[in-house]
Amino acid sequence: MDVSDLRQKILRALEASRLESANKRTEADIAKAAFENLLTEVVVPLLQQAQNVLKAERHMFTVHSPAGSARLVSDANPETFLEFVLDTTGGRPQVLSRSSVARGAKRVSIDEQPVGTAKTIQELTEQDFATLLVATIPKLVK
């Protein structure tokens, strides 16, 4: 292969890689902004409602909303929780539901699944989060 042809192919590949990285950063920034809006408008209020329902049923949980996530945590064991986080490590950004259930002193079971599998972050609704919340709560209170 001619050196100049090889050089051109390498330069094109490098440029394509730079463009792809820039596009991913832009997509991640848009996703972060959309997720922050979802947290304040949908997820945290939904978790607070669930906390109140659980409290009325004598299951003590607390809602934590550190930057970039929202979590419903058992007061009895902080390793038992449901949280919603943004994952930007894959092919496209997505919201994950992560549940952790402590069983005894040393056993912790962790389950992770996407919220609204075929939806973009902007398309996610309160119903998407509520569905996962309702499915997960019985596991948290066992």
C-alpha positions in Angstrom: 0.0 0.0 0.0 1.2 3.4 -0.9 2.3 5.5 2.2 0.1 8.5 1.1 -3.0 6.3 0.8 -2.4 4.8 4.2 -1.8 8.3 5.7 -5.1 9.5 4.2 -7.0 6.5 5.6 -5.6 7.0 9.0 -6.4 10.7 9.0 -10.0 10.0 7.9 -10.3 7.4 10.7 -9.0 9.9 13.3 -11.3 12.6 12.1 -14.3 10.3 12.2 -13.4 9.2 15.7 -13.1 12.9 16.8 -16.5 13.7 15.4 -18.1 10.6 17.0 -16.6 11.6 20.4 -17.9 15.1 20.0 -21.4 13.8 19.1 -21.4 11.5 22.1 -20.4 14.3 24.5 -23.2 16.5 23.0 -25.7 13.7 23.4 -24.6 13.0 27.0 -24.9 16.7 27.9 -28.5 16.8 26.4 -29.3 13.6 28.3 -28.0 14.9 31.6 -30.1 18.1 31.3 -33.2 16.0 30.4 -32.5 13.6 33.3 -32.1 16.5 35.8 -35.4 17.8 34.7 -37.0 14.4 35.1 -35.5 14.0 38.6 -37.0 17.3 39.9 -40.3 17.1 38.0 -41.2 13.4 38.1 -38.9 11.0 40.0 -38.3 12.7 43.3 -42.0 13.6 43.8 -43.0 10.1 42.8 -40.5 8.6 45.3 -41.8 11.0 48.0 -45.3 9.8 47.4 -44.1 6.2 47.7 -42.3 7.1 50.9 -45.6 8.4 52.4 -47.5 5.3 51.3 -44.9 3.0 52.8 -44.8 5.1 56.0 -48.5 4.7 56.4 -48.0 1.0 56.1 -45.3 1.1 58.8 -42.4 0.6 56.3 -39.9 3.3 57.0 -38.0 4.7 53.9 -36.3 8.0 53.2 -35.9 9.7 49.8 -32.4 10.9 49.0 -31.7 13.0 45.9 -28.0 13.6 45.6 -26.8 15.2 42.4 -27.5 13.0 39.4 -29.8 10.4 41.1 -32.8 9.8 43.3 -33.0 7.0 45.8 -35.6 5.5 48.1 -33.7 4.0 51.0 -34.8 1.7 53.8 -34.4 3.3 57.2 -33.8 -0.2 58.7 -30.9 -1.0 56.3 -29.2 1.6 54.0 -28.1 -1.2 51.7 -31.8 -1.8 50.7 -32.8 0.8 48.2 -34.2 1.7 44.8 -32.5 4.4 42.8 -32.8 5.9 39.4 -29.5 7.0 37.7 -28.3 8.1 34.3 -26.0 5.8 32.4 -24.0 7.4 29.7 -21.4 4.6 29.3 -23.3 2.6 26.7 -24.1 3.3 23.1 -26.8 5.8 24.0 -27.6 7.4 27.3 -30.3 5.7 29.3 -32.0 5.9 32.7 -31.4 2.8 34.9 -33.4 1.5 37.8 -31.0 -0.1 40.4 -32.4 -1.9 43.3 -30.3 -3.3 46.2 -31.7 -5.7 48.8 -29.8 -6.6 51.9 -30.4 -10.1 53.2 -28.7 -10.7 56.5 -25.4 -9.2 57.4 -23.4 -10.1 54.3 -25.8 -10.8 51.4 -26.8 -8.1 49.1 -28.7 -8.6 45.9 -28.5 -6.0 43.2 -30.7 -5.7 40.1 -30.3 -3.2 37.4 -32.6 -2.5 34.4 -33.3 0.3 32.0 -36.4 2.5 32.4 -38.5 2.6 29.3 -36.2 0.4 27.2 -37.1 1.6 23.8 -37.6 5.3 24.8 -35.2 8.2 24.8 -34.8 10.1 28.1 -37.1 12.9 26.8 -39.8 10.3 26.1 -39.9 8.8 29.6 -43.0 9.4 31.6 -44.1 9.2 35.2 -45.8 5.9 34.3 -42.5 4.4 33.2 -41.0 5.1 36.6 -44.1 4.2 38.6 -44.2 0.8 36.9 -40.7 -0.1 38.0 -41.3 1.4 41.5 -44.5 -0.7 42.1 -42.7 -3.8 40.8 -39.7 -3.3 43.1 -41.3 -2.2 46.4 -42.4 -5.7 47.4 -38.8 -6.8 47.1 -37.6 -4.0 49.3 -40.0 -4.6 52.1 -39.7 -8.4 52.5 
